[in-house]
Amino acid sequence: MKNLLIMKFGGTSVGSAERFRAAARLVVEEARKRPVAVVVSAMSRITDLLLDTMRHAEAGDRAGMAANLAQLRSRHEQVCRELLPEERQAAVQAQIGKRIEEFERIVNGMAMLGERPPRSVDEAVVAGERLSVVLLSEYLKAQGTAAEGVDAREVVVTDAVFGNASPLMEPTREKARARLLPLLRQGTLPVITGFNGATADGRPTTLGRGGSDFSASIVAAALDAAELWIWTDVDGIMSADPRLVPDAAVLAEITYAEAAELAYAGAKVLHPRTLAPLAEKKIPVWSKNSFAPEKQGTRIVPSTSQGTTTRAVASLGKVALISLESASPELNGVQVMARALDAIARRNVEVLLVSSSSYRQNFCFLVREEELERSMAALEGDLALELAHHYLEPIRVDREVGLLAAVGEGMQGKSGLAGRIFTAISRVQVNIIAIAQGSSELTIAVVVRRDGLEKAVQAVHAECGLGQRPPVPVFPFPREGGKVPSRGRE
């Protein structure tokens, strides 16, 4: 199908009746020009509510379950009343009730078992997306647009890694085209659940971090879409976190590789897995603000002619640095590193940075704070023998650190750039704890103390000439007379 557009709406973009209306307006406006399919997330904070309900169920806390279920029902019924004409409300309320009852059935089973089986979690946690699909599709129909809700279990085929499934693209392509193309050809707009899929034999799965965006890219690739638009609550991808750098600017265009690196380092960008299905077909992605749709946003493409050395500075504060060191010269440090990384990889932990020392046979790696407990359990389990016999020093954890990453394809081959970045950080009296630079030279990543992260990001952002201010010249040592020149324009 020619010129097909996939539009994906995040949780804040469908967080209220007003936001559902705004999303529908954007969809209808584009649907007048070309075929459109929509992927939606759960309403903002609903997924957290569902996960909290499952935790109450595992603990046998029936009162907590009931309170959360009441909140889930109340919020969606209120949106239904505000969104739809009175004559349609009863039928839609019945659909909402049915989906909440299905969720309640699963969590009651968890309460009886006293646990949350991963397969059951995957089946239950997409209740929010299923409810969003009901509300948006029914509102579109009420406004005169032919629409049909579609559960992604009918479209996306995955492996059986519950909680972090990966798509099987060939069977997905077959199912997606069989289910969605007939709707599009007859002028019906599909509204599809994000975040989920199913195994070939029909077991529900979810797609892990960035799952709703990932769903949209899978559908876009399966249907050979012309474009994918991701609607969020920000103007696009920025040169730095605007909460840390007031003069951060929206980037007009970045590459898939740059977006992937920025996402790993904490920028509010599409997760790297989201971009993978699009790369082969070179489908461009737009990151847009549903609260300000008149703004252009950021275009993500396979390659760009823009020659900027550094594109953006990403940062992440809620991280932890795990350090391992051999206590015996007989212990091969490379083998320990391999075993440690394998152990946490099998627990689906994302490693943000690795740094090592060949002389002391020690190394450290950075993980997200919410994945620290899982990481430590994996390491202590898989390296129990070495720790018990003191072949390894006790594992050290530093929670008071932050990650900074300068990213840009134009950084490759730029001599002196790393030195300039390190000097800019030292100029604001922030110590660097660890450094990593990939062989592609796409990213220079450093770990600093968390209380110095904001100053470091501001310094590197200014040094690289990003945002609204000119680059800051670097004079690491005073010139003759002991004076450091002023930092005006060069």
GULO-311426 format. One record per residue: residue in three letters; x, y, z of N, C-alpha, C in turn. Coordinates in steps of 0.001 Angstrom, whole numbers, plus 500000, padded with zeros to 6 digits. Example, Ala and Ser with C-alpha at 12.3 -4.5 7.8 and 13.67 -1.06 7.14 Angstrom:
2
ALA513190494310507800512300495500507800513200496700507800;SER512850497750507080513670498940507140512900500030507870;
//
This chain:
490
MET500847498798500000500000500000500000500876501243500000;LYS500624502150499053501478503309498875501208504391499923;ASN502318505024500344502258506216501197501576505971502538;LEU501645504751503048501022504432504332501770505116505471;LEU501020505721506382501571506379507564501150505605508813;ILE502126505268509655501836504699510970502008505809511997;MET500995506028512828501060507035513888500965506330515234;LYS501913506637516110501913506023517438501758507115518500;PHE500843506907519458500589507881520518501012507297521863;GLY501887508030522557502344507617523877501326507901524961;GLY501655507498526177500701507577527287500207508974527602;THR501094509977527573500642511342527857499785511885526713;SER499995511359525496499220511819524341497807511250524317;VAL497533510258525182496168509745525363495849509682526860;GLY496329510687527602496226510641529060494925511160529638;SER494048511682528790492780512248529258491835512313528074;ALA490569512669528349489601512826527254490063513897526276;GLU490595514987526790491094516055525933492202515557525018;ARG493119514726525556494234514228524742493755513201523718;PHE492749512404524056492170511496523063491580512297521907;ARG490900513391522217490327514225521153491433514794520262;ALA492502515269520897493606515843520131494243514781519232;ALA494432513570519779495003512480518984494109512163517789;ALA492806512094518035491862511789516956491904512856515865;ARG492037514125516259492114515196515255493340515022514365;LEU494470514669514982495697514466514212495550513290513255;VAL494914512231513723494712511044512897493806511365511711;VAL492680512008511974491699512299510921492285513244509881;GLU493052514231510350493663515189509425494559514475508412;GLU495369513519508890496256512789507978495488511761507144;ALA494455511168507740493689510132507032492935510698505829;ARG492720511990505802492095512615504632493042512612503425;LYS494358512510503707495369512625502645495901511272502187;ARG495925510283503103496575509012502789496145507958503792;PRO496433506670503546496068505633504518496865505783505815;VAL496181505539506932496793505682508256496416504481509122;ALA497397503964509866497142502999510946497717503582512224;VAL497071503293513350497435503912514628497825502833515640;VAL498866503133516421499273502293517547499194503143518806;VAL498595502620519873498418503419521088498987502727522316;SER499451503561523228499902503112524544498736503148525530;ALA498986502631526721498059502825527827498064504295528225;MET496979504757528820496949506108529356498073506292530364;SER498557507517530494499682507786531400499391507261532806;ARG500373506594533372500399506024534728499544504770534883;ILE498857504340533838498011503159533966498847501886534059;THR499911501773533278500748500575533347501336500409534744;ASP501780501508535356502289501437536737501198500947537685;LEU499970501408537473498855500978538317498611499474538168;LEU498678498976536936498474497541536692499567496713537361;LEU500815497146537227501922496414537846501810496432539366;ASP501380497566539910501200497657541363500079496717541829;THR499030496602541036497934495678541362498440494247541409;MET499307493886540482499872492535540475500776492292541680;ARG501494493322542111502312493174543324501426492944544545;HIS500323493670544634499360493435545732498830492005545671;ALA498551491534544458498021490173544301499034489142544787;GLU500277489309544409501322488363544827501450488316546343;ALA501278489479546974501383489561548437500103489146549146;GLY499051488833548389497781488454549001497011489625549565;ASP497331490830549114496691492051549623495428492331548796;ARG494323491732549196493061491881548457492539493315548510;ALA492750493987549639492274495369549762493006496281548786;GLY494329496109548671495108496894547722494692496619546292;MET494428495351545987493941494985544650492627495693544344;ALA491702495623545283490375496204545068490455497712544861;ALA491300498382545640491441499836545509491985500206544130;ASN492979499453543673493559499738542359492579499442541222;LEU491838498347541354490853498012540331489765499073540242;ALA489372499585541390488366500656541402488906501905540710;GLN490177502212540956490796503377540319490903503170538809;LEU491275501967538400491381501647536971490035501835536276;ARG488998501304536891487663501407536311487184502860536281;SER487380503557537396486894504926537515487541505842536471;ARG488846505704536281489533506609535360489059506398533926;HIS488913505157533501488505504909532115487018505222531900;GLU486202504953532902484784505289532758484589506798532707;GLN485393507545533474485289509002533440485669509533532058;VAL486762509014531493487164509440530147486074509099529143;CYS485477507929529283484397507518528401483236508522528454;ARG482855508935529661481740509882529813482080511235529202;GLU483319511684529371483725512985528849483924512958527336;LEU484233511788526799484652511683525409483511511401524444;LEU482587510560524865481596510023523928480203510600524153;PRO479402510667523104478006511097523284477252510097524160;GLU476244510592524842475555509787525848474998508484525285;GLU474502508515524057473878507311523497474886506199523215;ARG476184506507523185477206505484522928477876504990524210;GLN477641505664525302478422505392526510478169504005527085;ALA476926503557527116476616502271527750477344501124527060;ALA477355501114525730478016500035524992479521500054525229;VAL480106501250525270481557501352525470481924501031526918;GLN481070501454527853481308501098529258481311499576529416;ALA480471498900528667480443497430528737481753496845528230;GLN482311497416527157483603496947526657484716497191527674;ILE484673498363528295485666498681529338485552497682530485;GLY484321497424530917484105496480532014484622495092531682;LYS484416494646530440484866493319530035486386493201530115;ARG487104494211529673488570494159529700489108494246531116;ILE488445495010531963488882495079533365488589493761534070;GLU487480493127533748487174491808534335488213490759533920;GLU488678490829532681489722489901532229491006490116533023;PHE491370491392533245492538491699534062492337491206535497;GLU491139491434536051490849491018537422490946489501537573;ARG490494488774536557490593487308536605492042486848536726;ILE492930487502535992494338487107536017494966487433537375;VAL494683488628537905495314488985539186494722488173540335;ASN493467487762540233492918486855541251493672485526541236;GLY494030485064540046494832483852539949496192484032540591;MET496804485202540401498090485491541038497966485488542557;ALA496857486051543048496634486082544498496504484669545066;MET495852483794544333495707482404544784497053481677544781;LEU497883481959543760499193481310543660500226481924544600;GLY500046483206544906501053483922545684502287484253544872;GLU502142484341543555503254484703542686502736485313541398;ARG503681485886540618503340486519539342504087485805538221;PRO503551484745537668504239484066536568504440485020535394;PRO505630485030534787505907485965533683504870485903532566;ARG504400484709532232503412484597531160502119485308531559;SER501712485173532814500490485834533275500660487350533328;VAL501855487804533728502138489239533749501989489819532350;ASP502544489124531355502458489610529978501019489691529485;GLU500204488747529900498806488761529489498045489899530164;ALA498400490177531430497646491157532212498050492602531952;VAL499356492840531761499853494216531783499417495031530568;VAL498953494368529505498504495119528319497031495524528414;ALA496424495317529567495039495777529751494921497273529482;GLY495946498047529842495906499490529607495849499839528137;GLU496662499158527322496628499399525876495289498978525278;ARG494759497880525743493475497401525214492350498389525538;LEU492419498987526711491419499994527084491574501266526242;SER492808501669525981493040502842525131492503502622523724;VAL492690501417523192492195501097521854490672501239521805;VAL489985500754522833488527500890522878488128502358522820;LEU488755503182523661488363504588523745488651505333522448;LEU489833505152521866490164505908520668489360505430519461;SER489243504126519284488492503626518121487011504014518201;GLU486432503932519386485022504291519541484809505793519360;TYR485756506610519803485618508046519593485723508391518107;LEU486650507755517405486768507987515970485459507639515253;LYS484881506503515621483608506103515007482504507114515324;ALA482492507605516554481474508586516940481613509881516150;GLN482844510160515688483100511370514906482951511143513411;GLY482530509936513026482272509674511619483409509051510847;THR484457508591511541485591507936510882485497506434511090;ALA485524505680510013485499504220510134486786503755510808;ALA486652503036511913487819502580512678487513501228513295;GLU488569500465513564488407499160514215489576498902515151;GLY489261498516516382490296498157517336490904496804517000;VAL492236496714517110492949495483516796493924495182517923;ASP493834493969518482494802493533519483496053493067518749;ALA497226493584519156498471493230518467498792491739518555;ARG498107491004519431498285489548519452497844488917518124;GLU496993489620517398496548489142516083497517489516514968;VAL498536490303515299499370490918514267500859490613514451;VAL501360490740515674502794490646515951503129489267516514;VAL503968488521515803504403487190516231505788487319516855;THR505968486759518051507230486906518780507767485552519235;ASP508982485613519793509505484439520491508831484348521855;ALA509264483411522676508593483151523956509364483705525150;VAL510112484789524952510813485438526062509836486413526721;PHE509101485925527705508064486746528330508695487947529038;GLY508088489103528840508593490334529437509553491091528548;ASN510157490423527579511123491095526701511207490357525369;ALA510061490091524768510007489287523551510557490052522352;SER511010489298521356511490489861520094510588489375518964;PRO510354490226517980509451489841516895510093488839515944;LEU509269487982515379509656487109514281509069487749513033;MET509901488425512258509390489358511260508662488692510102;GLU509089487538509645508402486924508508506961486523508846;PRO506748485748509942505353485454510295504557486695510682;THR505233487692511286504551488956511599504098489645510319;ARG504953489665509323504594490293508053503354489629507460;GLU503303488308507514502155487582506966500870487917507729;LYS500948487861509067499747488105509871499302489561509791;ALA500275490477509848499933491905509825499257492272508507;ARG499793491776507417499213492117506120497832491480505945;ALA497693490256506440496391489582506322495328490277507162;ARG495711490788508339494732491394509250494475492866508941;LEU495521493609508567495398495058508494495145495600507080;LEU495738494992506070495566495538504721494114495533504247;PRO493325494476504521491908494549504126491172495725504757;LEU491479496029506017490849497184506670491238498475505965;LEU492534498631505704493014499855505073492437500024503676;ARG492342498938502941491819499026501561490342499423501531;GLN489591499043502563488177499409502582487934500745503274;GLY489038501426503648488913502753504247488676502753505741;THR488921501604506401488774501520507856490134501714508510;LEU490176502542509533491427502899510195491707501922511346;PRO492775501110511285493080500201512392493676500961513583;VAL493189500656514771493754501200516007494288500011516799;ILE495604499925516927496285498711517365496909498914518742;THR496849497893519580497508497962520883499020497983520712;GLY499685498840521464501140498825521506501637497865522572;PHE502941497567522559503615496889523660503487495371523642;ASN502550494805522863502323493366523005502311492630521683;GLY502363491319521793502256490417520658501876489050521194;ALA502188488004520439501904486643520881502852485692520167;THR503137484578520806503944483547520172503153482922519021;ALA503824482111518221503164481482517073501987480621517503;ASP502056480063518733500948479242519230499975480035520098;GLY500087481378520061499059482221520663499261482658522091;ARG500416482398522704500643482836524089501001484322524113;PRO500308485130524930500560486575524952501970486901525431;THR502586487888524803503915488361525191503934489883525211;THR504964490440525849505203491880525769506623492117525282;LEU506872493346524818508093493634524072509158494367524863;GLY509006494495526175510062495080526989510141496586526892;ARG511320497134527268511524498578527333511238499219525972;GLY510477500311525974510125500979524724509174500173523866;GLY508375499284524507507590498308523766506539498875522834;SER505888499959523214504842500515522338505443501136521083;ASP506550501859521242507245502385520071507729501229519190;PHE508239500183519828508713499004519108507576498389518294;SER506397498281518906505231497747518193504966498536516921;ALA505023499859517034504739500711515882505760500494514769;SER507031500341515134508049500136514105507918498758513470;ILE507510497762514243507283496420513699506158496459512664;VAL505069497130513015503935497248512090504349498024510844;ALA505113499118511045505563499921509906506405499088508943;ALA507322498298509496508179497463508648507376496361507967;ALA506447495747508699505661494643508138504766495104506989;LEU504289496345507065503379496863506037504086497736505000;ASP505432497828505085506200498669504149505689500105504162;ALA505518500655505355504996502018505494505965503043504917;ALA505435504187504531506264505279504024506935506033505160;GLU506222506158506304506742506910507442506143506360508733;LEU506840506645509833506333506389511177506438507684511968;TRP505312508121512535505303509303513395505067508860514837;ILE505978509241515725505857508940517147505447510212517868;TRP504243510218518429503724511402519130503988511278520628;THR504658512290521200504985512300522625504558513639523216;ASP505184514035524310504869515310524954506047516279524901;VAL507002516031524005508143516942523840508251517331522364;ASP508973518425522090509015518991520748509845518172519764;GLY510593517237520247511464516425519406512648515974520230;ILE513681515522519560514899515089520235515794516305520409;MET516313516517521612517018517749521937518516517513522096;SER519261518599522010520719518515522108521184518184523518;ALA520303518289524496520580517902525883519256517945526636;ASP519258517425527843518076517489528691517821518955529055;PRO516687519529528636516450520957528899516311521287530385;ARG516076520268531210516040520516532659517439520797533194;LEU518457520311532493519842520551532899520482521684532106;VAL520097521817530839520706522805529949519593523683529376;PRO519380524867529922518254525711529486518280526076528010;ASP519470526154527395519524526558525989519596525361525038;ALA519230524176525512519195523005524642518241523255523478;ALA518620522764522288517837523008521080517281521703520521;VAL516137521805519837515566520645519152516401520347517913;LEU516744519091517711517518518678516545516579518437515373;ALA516886519025514236516027518865513062516107517450512517;GLU517305516835512590517493515523511985518654514803512654;ILE518488513504512903519576512663513381519472511304512700;THR520523510519512824520533509196512199520014508130513160;TYR519678506966512616519290505830513449520358505551514512;ALA521622505535514081522712505190514998522830506215516114;GLU522717507491515781522789508527516813521621508401517784;ALA520425508165517273519254508013518140519429506828519081;ALA519975505728518568520181504543519396521161504834520527;GLU522269505499520202523262505820521233522685506771522280;LEU521938507761521832521342508712522775520353508017523705;ALA519592507073523164518624506346523993519323505541525074;TYR520405504863524724521148504088525717521670504975526834;ALA522012506215526491522616507113527477521596507970528210;GLY520309507689528031519304508332528863518476509407528208;ALA518758509755526947517944510772526287516545510235526033;LYS515576511133525979514194510737525718514027510528524218;VAL514563509401523757514616509074522344514095507653522181;LEU513758507282520967513297505923520706514348504906521135;HIS513893503837521782514805502781522188515433502146520951;PRO516716501719521037517382501123519869516610499976519229;ARG515909499177520031515135498072519460514025498596518547;THR513527499782518874512476500375518049512962500627516628;LEU514210501031516499514737501421515194515140500225514338;ALA515413499088514977515953497945514244515072497483513078;PRO513748497304513249512938496834512113512883497825510946;LEU513163499106511232513042500142510212514298500280509361;ALA515448499867509921516731500146509288516846499502507915;GLU516455498235507813516604497521506547515785498185505442;LYS514586498622505768513709499240504765513890500757504680;LYS514738501295505566515069502726505558513821503599505685;ILE512944503209506598511708503964506836512013505127507782;PRO511779506372507378512055507503508267511047507593509413;VAL511517508121510537510690508281511742510686509750512137;TRP509527510242512521509423511592513070509056511495514556;SER509775512232515395509409512390516798508728513738516934;LYS507435513722517313506633514944517315505922515138518652;ASN505490516370518883504811516740520119503306516857519860;SER502531515956520448501083516002520233500437517207520915;PHE501158517837521862500652519030522534500945520292521722;ALA501879520187520766502222521311519886502492520756518492;PRO501468520240517824501681519555516541502167520465515426;GLU502060521776515623502543522703514595504069522737514523;LYS504740522262515575506205522240515578506709521064514749;GLN507837521272514093508307520310513101508717518971513707;GLY509356518982514868509847517753515466511206517359514912;THR511609516137515180512907515620514747512707514441513805;ARG513424514446512702513368513350511731514551512413511975;ILE514268511118512058515311510107512261515444509315510968;VAL516651509298510421516877508755509079518097507832509083;PRO518274507024508028519447506144507984520771506896507983;SER520840508008507246522067508799507199521693510248506956;THR522635511141507245522369512566507085523611513249506544;SER523389514350505830524506515106505263524997516186506219;GLN524308516348507337524715517380508294526074517026508882;GLY526971518016508940528347517716509322528719518080510737;THR527750518335511592528048518711512968528890517635513640;THR529932518026514338530812517064514990530074516290516064;THR529530516998517046528765516371518122527312516801517969;ARG526418515839517987525012516134517751524283516491519055;ALA524601515770520128523867515973521384524673515412522546;VAL524273515834523737524859515316524971523739514700525796;ALA523801513396525979522789512695526767523303512475528188;SER522392512279529109522804512057530503521776511197531214;LEU522251510523532245521399509627533023521869509663534465;GLY520970510018535377521347510143536783521093508907537608;LYS520048508177537314519672507031538149520363505762537657;VAL521669505705537931522483504579537513523351504111538675;ALA523971502953538512524882502417539531526079501795538832;LEU527265502013539389528508501475538835528913500248539645;ILE529003499106538974529382497841539612530823497537539221;SER531689497286540224533106497028539970533492495653540473;LEU534233494918539664534755493609540040536264493614539861;GLU536960492974540805538423492935540758538918491582541229;SER539877491025540481540457489738540848541313489891542097;ALA541215488930543007542056488907544210543195487922544051;SER543250487244542914544274486232542680544816486391541264;PRO546150486398541101546722486503539754546405485299538880;GLU545960484215539494545634483016538739544264483102538063;LEU543476484063538475542131484200537921542178485069536668;ASN541690484552535583541709485269534306540621486338534292;GLY541052487598534255540103488697534327539160488757533145;VAL539641488383531956538781488409530774537662487385530911;GLN537995486203531443536971485172531638535943485610532667;VAL536409486280533737535471486784534750534540487828534126;MET535103488714533313534284489727532659533231489071531770;ALA533646488072530995532720487389530103531598486725530885;ARG531938486060531981530926485372532789529982486373533448;ALA530548487482533930529716488497534597528727489111533623;LEU529193489488532445528308490105531463527271489116530951;ASP527679487857530808526721486830530395525640486634531453;ALA526057486670532724525098486462533820524019487536533826;ILE524415488799533670523400489850533725522614489934532415;ALA523245489540531310522515489523530037521369488526530093;ARG521586487386530744520538486373530854519393486838531734;ARG519610487900532535518521488491533340517938489720532651;ASN518240489913531374517703491031530588518081492388531152;VAL519308492501531671519810493781532169520554494478531036;GLU520308495766530894520959496560529852522216497209530412;VAL523376496884529847524644497466530269524866498760529498;LEU525066499854530217525181501170529602526612501531529237;LEU527580500979529979528989501311529762529847500239530401;VAL530972499911529767531954498979530329533319499626530233;SER534091499545531315535457500064531323536327499066532072;SER537569498849531591538417497831532208539856498286532297;SER540637497582533151542067497812533306542782496494533055;SER543702496468532091544385495210531765545401494825532829;TYR546002495801533519547040495492534504546464494867535765;ARG545432495498536332544902495018537617543811493969537438;GLN543476493641536190542456492633535922541128492998536581;ASN540807494278536576539518494698537119538707495402536045;PHE537428495500536274536562496176535315535309496654536035;CYS534629497578535400533381498091535962532377498247534832;PHE531116498214535188530070498469534200528907499180534868;LEU528162499901534034527094500764534523525747500172534157;VAL524817500162535124523457499684534872522470500716535420;ARG521239500611534979520192501480535527519917501089536973;GLU519561502085537773519336501859539194518259500804539446;GLU517195500808538617516115499855538834516515498425538470;GLU517655498272537800518123496933537425519286496469538303;LEU519636497273539320520782496933540168520541495659540964;GLU519374495539541602519099494359542425519177493085541598;ARG518606493129540393518641491961539525520070491649539074;SER520851492700538831522245492522538416523066491867539518;MET522889492343540741523668491796541855523297490346542134;ALA522020490032542042521596488641542241522234487735541195;ALA522306488215539955522916487422538875524401487215539128;LEU525107488278539501526548488175539717526882487310540927;GLU526183487532542024526462486763543244526122485295543072;GLY525141485010542213524805483617541952525813482937541048;ASP526176483579539950527054482955538966528524482975539376;LEU528907483893540256530305483977540708530439483601542179;ALA529487482819542678529455482476544112530723481766544566;LEU531228480843543761532408480074544146533632480976544264;GLU533835481843543279534996482739543295534921483728544464;LEU533721484190544759533558485114545883533765484400547213;ALA533250483189547335533367482436548590534811482099548914;HIS535608481802547888537012481417548102537975482586547939;HIS537407483796547854538197485028547809539123485108546595;TYR538731484447545500539443484660544246539068486022543661;LEU537895486485544034537424487806543650537277488672544891;GLU537624489953544758537328490903545831535815491059545942;PRO535310491463547105533862491715547205533412492700546124;ILE532254492433545548531732493299544486531400494670545070;ARG531889495713544415531653497077544877530566497730544032;VAL529731498517544696528649499225544006528683500691544405;ASP528674501565543427528628503008543669527341503539543055;ARG526444503987543930525162504513543464525188506016543224;GLU526244506675543648526292508142543563527029508596542310;VAL526638508042541173527295508385539917526247508756538863;GLY526719509343537783525853509677536658526594509433535353;LEU525858509250534294526433508990532977526242510202532070;LEU527293510554531356527251511606530345527792511014529046;ALA527136511276527935527606510768526647527474511837525575;ALA528572512143524911528561513021523737528414512134522512;VAL527427512436521663527073511542520554527037512315519245;GLY527582511711518193527490512312516864528306511540515852;GLU527688511234514707528440510516513680529578511368513135;GLY529438512687513201530500513574512727531711513620513638;MET531657512920514798532792512898515724533929512021515218;GLN533642511120514289534649510171513838535834510905513197;GLY537016510583513682538239511130513100538547512553513505;LYS537796513122514447538065514498514892539125514469515993;SER540350514795515637541435514737516617541244515795517690;GLY541554515405518905541489516325520036540129516491520654;LEU539090515868520071537739516080520586537589515510521988;ALA538086514285522196537984513675523532538685514538524573;GLY539868515049524225540592515907525159539815517163525487;ARG539158517739524489538351518935524740537203518629525690;ILE536564517480525499535439517103526369535909516897527796;PHE537024516174527957537536515923529308537978517225529973;THR538588518123529194539019519398529755537824520248530178;ALA536760520224529372535560520986529725534973520498531042;ILE534992519184531245534468518629532498535360519010533670;SER536674518915533474537590519248534577537547520731534898;ARG537241521564533884537184523001534116536127523367535150;VAL535039522591535204533990522875536189534180522016537444;GLN535420521496537602535842520780538812534993519539539100;VAL534720518775538051534033517494538183535013516394537800;ASN535167515401538664536102514309538404535451513227537536;ILE536242512691536619535792511593535766536182510269536417;ILE535206509379536584535425508100537259535746506989536267;ALA535065506986535130535286505949534113535020506535532741;ILE535671505956531728535561506442530349535339505252529432;ALA534518505436528397534354504409527371534107505092526045;GLN534777504596524995534537505092523637534490503890522716;GLY533365503737522004533211502602521107534139502685519914;SER534362501558519266535259501508518121534731502339516952;SER533421502590516916532847503401515841533103504888516038;GLU533575505283517213533810506678517559532538507513517517;LEU531400506861517602530121507554517572529802508209518913;THR530349507655519993530007508115521344531259508172522213;ILE531353509225522986532330509285524080531516509362525357;ALA531619508318526197530811508236527416531709508316528634;VAL531276509043529634532032509173530881531092509023532072;VAL531641508501533150530924508406534424531519509444535361;VAL530647510242535964531071511267536913530246511119538189;ARG530638511854539219529835511865540437528473512487540125;ARG527431511922540717526081512370540394525867513839540713;ASP526469514323541792526249515729542160526969516696541216;GLY527834516169540341528486517026539359527972516825537943;LEU526956515971537788526480515629536446525934516845535706;GLU525127517648536368524517518802535697525581519762535186;LYS526580520069536022527654520973535593528432520391534426;ALA528673519081534478529434518436533408528680518478532085;VAL527388518212532124526574518244530902526563519651530315;GLN526374520646531155526369522028530676527703522396530040;ALA528801521954530666530132522288530166530389521650528805;VAL530039520372528654530275519672527387529355520218526293;HIS528115520505526656527161521067525690527691522386525131;ALA528204523251526004528749524537525565530028524332524763;GLU530879523445525221532152523190524543531947522716523104;CYS530905521919522889530644521364521561529820522293520677;GLY529497523478521191528789524461520371527351524102520093;LEU526703523384521014525314522977520820524374524015521416;GLY523116523915521103522133524835521666522234526222521061;GLN521962527231521896521829528597521397523097529429521561;ARG524065528916522340525266529718522606526429529253521738;PRO527412530124521482528575529727520689529470528786521484;PRO530354528018520806531242527113521513532203527861522427;VAL532607527208523497533539527805524447534953527391524072;PRO535868528330523812537244527947523506537916527339524719;VAL538808526384524480539466525678525573540892526169525712;PHE541248526646526902542623526999527217542989526259528495;PRO543490525037528390543736524235529575544821524802530475;PHE545748525608529909546819526185530713546861527697530482;PRO547193528474531514547285529923531327548342530287530289;ARG548067531338529520549070531843528590550073532717529341;GLU551006533310528585552047534134529220551409535214530064;GLY552022535459531207551487536451532125550529535868533131;GLY550224534550532990549387533868533965547914534135533824;LYS547484534758532688546068535062532515545412534101531551;VAL544213533706531902543419532865531003542522533785530190;PRO542560533718528854541715534594528036540241534413528360;SER539481535455528103538030535387528361537397534421527387;ARG536195533897527746535524532874526965534465533474526052;GLY534842534459525314533922535046524339533990534292523037;ARG533518534917521965533568534286520655535023534180520190;GLU535325533074519491536679532896518977536889533802517771;
//
